[in-house]
Amino acid sequence: MIVPTVTVSDHALVRYLERVKGIDIEAACAEVAEIAGVAAALGATCKVHAGHCYVIAGYTVTTVLPEGGRLSRKSRPKRRRYPMADGAHR
Protein backbone atom coordinates (compact mmCIF):
# COMPACT_ATOMS: atom_id res chain seq x y z
CA MET A 1 0.00 0.00 0.00
CA ILE A 2 1.32 3.43 -0.94
CA VAL A 3 0.85 6.03 1.77
CA PRO A 4 0.23 9.51 0.35
CA THR A 5 2.24 12.47 1.57
CA VAL A 6 0.20 14.63 3.91
CA THR A 7 0.54 18.40 3.91
CA VAL A 8 -0.27 20.55 6.92
CA SER A 9 -2.01 23.90 6.50
CA ASP A 10 -0.77 27.00 8.33
CA HIS A 11 -4.08 27.07 10.22
CA ALA A 12 -3.62 23.47 11.41
CA LEU A 13 -0.05 24.21 12.46
CA VAL A 14 -1.14 27.25 14.48
CA ARG A 15 -3.86 25.23 16.21
CA TYR A 16 -1.36 22.43 16.93
CA LEU A 17 1.06 24.90 18.50
CA GLU A 18 -1.76 26.38 20.61
CA ARG A 19 -3.64 23.27 21.63
CA VAL A 20 -0.99 20.55 21.74
CA LYS A 21 2.20 22.44 22.55
CA GLY A 22 0.51 25.07 24.73
CA ILE A 23 2.01 28.09 22.98
CA ASP A 24 0.07 31.34 23.44
CA ILE A 25 -0.13 32.57 19.84
CA GLU A 26 -1.86 35.85 20.75
CA ALA A 27 0.94 36.69 23.19
CA ALA A 28 3.54 35.85 20.54
CA CYS A 29 1.74 38.11 18.01
CA ALA A 30 1.64 40.93 20.55
CA GLU A 31 5.36 40.50 21.23
CA VAL A 32 6.24 40.65 17.52
CA ALA A 33 3.98 43.69 17.04
CA GLU A 34 5.66 45.45 19.96
CA ILE A 35 9.13 44.72 18.61
CA ALA A 36 8.33 46.00 15.10
CA GLY A 37 5.77 48.71 15.92
CA VAL A 38 7.93 51.83 16.03
CA ALA A 39 9.99 50.72 13.03
CA ALA A 40 6.78 50.17 10.99
CA ALA A 41 5.45 53.58 12.01
CA LEU A 42 8.68 55.16 10.78
CA GLY A 43 8.43 53.38 7.41
CA ALA A 44 11.19 50.83 7.99
CA THR A 45 11.21 47.57 6.03
CA CYS A 46 13.25 45.65 8.59
CA LYS A 47 13.79 45.80 12.35
CA VAL A 48 16.75 43.90 13.79
CA HIS A 49 16.10 42.73 17.34
CA ALA A 50 18.22 40.20 19.25
CA GLY A 51 19.94 39.31 15.98
CA HIS A 52 16.72 38.45 14.10
CA CYS A 53 15.44 40.57 11.20
CA TYR A 54 11.69 41.31 11.41
CA VAL A 55 10.62 42.03 7.81
CA ILE A 56 7.92 44.71 7.55
CA ALA A 57 5.65 45.55 4.60
CA GLY A 58 3.37 48.45 5.40
CA TYR A 59 2.18 47.76 8.91
CA THR A 60 2.52 43.98 8.63
CA VAL A 61 5.42 41.84 9.81
CA THR A 62 5.69 39.35 6.94
CA THR A 63 8.47 37.11 8.29
CA VAL A 64 11.23 36.85 10.86
CA LEU A 65 14.64 35.83 9.54
CA PRO A 66 17.07 33.70 11.55
CA GLU A 67 19.89 35.31 13.51
CA GLY A 68 22.21 37.10 11.14
CA GLY A 69 19.73 36.72 8.26
CA ARG A 70 19.34 39.71 5.97
CA LEU A 71 17.15 40.46 2.98
CA SER A 72 18.77 40.94 -0.37
CA ARG A 73 18.11 44.31 -1.99
CA LYS A 74 15.84 42.65 -4.57
CA SER A 75 13.58 41.01 -2.00
CA ARG A 76 13.21 44.01 0.32
CA PRO A 77 9.77 45.61 0.51
CA LYS A 78 9.61 49.14 -0.87
CA ARG A 79 9.72 51.93 1.69
CA ARG A 80 6.56 53.92 2.16
CA ARG A 81 6.69 57.62 1.43
CA TYR A 82 4.53 59.97 3.42
CA PRO A 83 3.52 63.39 2.14
CA MET A 84 4.47 66.16 4.53
CA ALA A 85 2.31 69.17 5.30
CA ASP A 86 4.05 71.23 2.56
CA GLY A 87 3.44 68.51 -0.05
CA ALA A 88 7.03 67.22 -0.02
CA HIS A 89 7.74 63.55 0.62
CA ARG A 90 10.00 62.19 3.32
C-alpha positions in Angstrom: 0.0 0.0 0.0 1.3 3.4 -0.9 0.9 6.0 1.8 0.2 9.5 0.4 2.2 12.5 1.6 0.2 14.6 3.9 0.5 18.4 3.9 -0.3 20.5 6.9 -2.0 23.9 6.5 -0.8 27.0 8.3 -4.1 27.1 10.2 -3.6 23.5 11.4 -0.1 24.2 12.5 -1.1 27.3 14.5 -3.9 25.2 16.2 -1.4 22.4 16.9 1.1 24.9 18.5 -1.8 26.4 20.6 -3.6 23.3 21.6 -1.0 20.5 21.7 2.2 22.4 22.6 0.5 25.1 24.7 2.0 28.1 23.0 0.1 31.3 23.4 -0.1 32.6 19.8 -1.9 35.8 20.8 0.9 36.7 23.2 3.5 35.8 20.5 1.7 38.1 18.0 1.6 40.9 20.5 5.4 40.5 21.2 6.2 40.6 17.5 4.0 43.7 17.0 5.7 45.5 20.0 9.1 44.7 18.6 8.3 46.0 15.1 5.8 48.7 15.9 7.9 51.8 16.0 10.0 50.7 13.0 6.8 50.2 11.0 5.4 53.6 12.0 8.7 55.2 10.8 8.4 53.4 7.4 11.2 50.8 8.0 11.2 47.6 6.0 13.3 45.6 8.6 13.8 45.8 12.3 16.7 43.9 13.8 16.1 42.7 17.3 18.2 40.2 19.3 19.9 39.3 16.0 16.7 38.5 14.1 15.4 40.6 11.2 11.7 41.3 11.4 10.6 42.0 7.8 7.9 44.7 7.5 5.7 45.5 4.6 3.4 48.5 5.4 2.2 47.8 8.9 2.5 44.0 8.6 5.4 41.8 9.8 5.7 39.3 6.9 8.5 37.1 8.3 11.2 36.9 10.9 14.6 35.8 9.5 17.1 33.7 11.6 19.9 35.3 13.5 22.2 37.1 11.1 19.7 36.7 8.3 19.3 39.7 6.0 17.1 40.5 3.0 18.8 40.9 -0.4 18.1 44.3 -2.0 15.8 42.7 -4.6 13.6 41.0 -2.0 13.2 44.0 0.3 9.8 45.6 0.5 9.6 49.1 -0.9 9.7 51.9 1.7 6.6 53.9 2.2 6.7 57.6 1.4 4.5 60.0 3.4 3.5 63.4 2.1 4.5 66.2 4.5 2.3 69.2 5.3 4.0 71.2 2.6 3.4 68.5 0.0 7.0 67.2 0.0 7.7 63.5 0.6 10.0 62.2 3.3 
